[in-house]
Amino acid sequence: MSDSIGQRPWMTQPETAAVMDALEAAGGADCARFVGGCVRNTLVGRPVDDIDIATVLRPEAVSEALEAAGLRAVPTGVEHGTITAICKGRPFEITTLRRDVTTDGRRAVVAFTEDWLEDAQRRDFTLNALYAQRDGTLLDPTGRGAADAEAGRIAFVGDPEQRIGEDYLRILRFFRFLAWYGKGAPDGPALAACTRLKDQVATLAAERISKELLKLLAADDPRQATALMLEAGVLEMVLPEPINLDRFKGLVEIETDLLFEADAMLRLAALLPDDQLTATRLAETLRLSNAERDRITAALAPTPRLKSWMSPREIRQAVYREGKAAFRDRAKLAWAAANRTAVTPQWRGMIALAEGWTVPQFPLTGEEVLAAGVPKGPMVGQVMREVEAWWIDHDFIDDKLSAIEKLKAVAQGMAY
């Protein structure tokens, strides 16, 4: 195994170089190293999105060094040693080496250190306790982080129960990293510890739970990790409702096989029962946004029931009533619950028709209803709804004169 990841483009970009130069001007060469995800992803051939840096400099010294170099320093987590550097609009999270003094599973009191091994030993997983110098030299203080990363083994640093006891969110992080980086059978001690301590998930803030859950569901293929969560009893701590694992697996299969983008929110809906009240309750429990709540509940609406053999006219009617986004979600869920292989062309055709159809606007206005003799008040809406139902039933007929004639007929037949 190489002791270097090479000097990669993300290391030498001007913004990265400016931040590292600023830190080294204050603390000398090798006072700062790249850490965590950027190193791990480079090692396993994944894209690098965020660049995190660990340093022996104290937070106040980091801020002073950045400001002296003309960079912005934001104290995003200064009590835990984290300063965010902003260079040309790009953020870099810089954290002072630290060790835990006290923890209660939700928050920690830390002390700063200059010992890289001590910093590594408080991190969650071995594959996240990797550091790299500016020239690409790889440093693996635990002695197994690089091997675990390349093997796809998600293992805690040191004793799993001790690591989990420091932050119970690590139970969910274990399954999230398993979904994103895991290969083969899960690490036995890690899985056993998560299973034993699963009840502690209930002590976490809802926002932390939902954020971690959605990150897990956004993995390319989270089926195995989700099934293990269910088997370990962890998933029921997050989603106490009956779980529709088969539909969830079907949706992931569709997205994977047909190159649809991974959709974490729809995957969450797929796991839930077809019950809008349950979905609403869960959305409130997880502190989802109103838009996320509305999307899930719309996807789980009981009617109209979508079938692969719907006619183009029936598809257009459903799209008009539900909207394109909700129809697409409901079609994918119905597809996932069906015999996916046998009816793939039909479901794909339905979604394509819905996406390509320009939804028409109902051709009549309230003023035209009044002009037909309908008095102001609730009767206006009633008449419009009746004429609209006729218009929909006639496949959105593009003939305003016919709609006006229908309006007159309805108006004349109404008892005011």
Sequence and secondary structure as in RCSB ss.txt:
>XXXX:A:sequence
MSDSIGQRPWMTQPETAAVMDALEAAGGADCARFVGGCVRNTLVGRPVDDIDIATVLRPEAVSEALEAAGLRAVP
TGVEHGTITAICKGRPFEITTLRRDVTTDGRRAVVAFTEDWLEDAQRRDFTLNALYAQRDGTLLDPTGRGAADAE
AGRIAFVGDPEQRIGEDYLRILRFFRFLAWYGKGAPDGPALAACTRLKDQVATLAAERISKELLKLLAADDPRQA
TALMLEAGVLEMVLPEPINLDRFKGLVEIETDLLFEADAMLRLAALLPDDQLTATRLAETLRLSNAERDRITAAL
APTPRLKSWMSPREIRQAVYREGKAAFRDRAKLAWAAANRTAVTPQWRGMIALAEGWTVPQFPLTGEEVLAAGVP
KGPMVGQVMREVEAWWIDHDFIDDKLSAIEKLKAVAQGMAY
>XXXX:A:secstr
  SB    HHHHSHHHHHHHHHHHHHH TTSEEEETHHHHHHHHT      EEEESS HHHHHHHHHHTT EEEE
EEGGGTEEEEEETTEEEEEEE EEEEEE BS EEEEE S HHHHHHTSSBGGGS EE TT BEE TTS HHHHHH
HT   BSS HHHHHHHBTHHHHHHHHHHHHH  SS  HHHHHHHHHTGGGGGGS HHHHHHHHHHHHTSS  HHH
HHHHHHHT HHHH  S   HHHHHHHHHHHHHTT    HHHHHHHHS S HHHHHHHHHHTT  HHHHHHHHHHT
  SS   TT  HHHHHHHHHHH HHHHHHHHHHHHHHS TTTTHHHHHHHHHHHHH      S  HHHHHHTT  
SSHHHHHHHHHHHHHHHHTTS S HHHHHHHHHHHHHH   
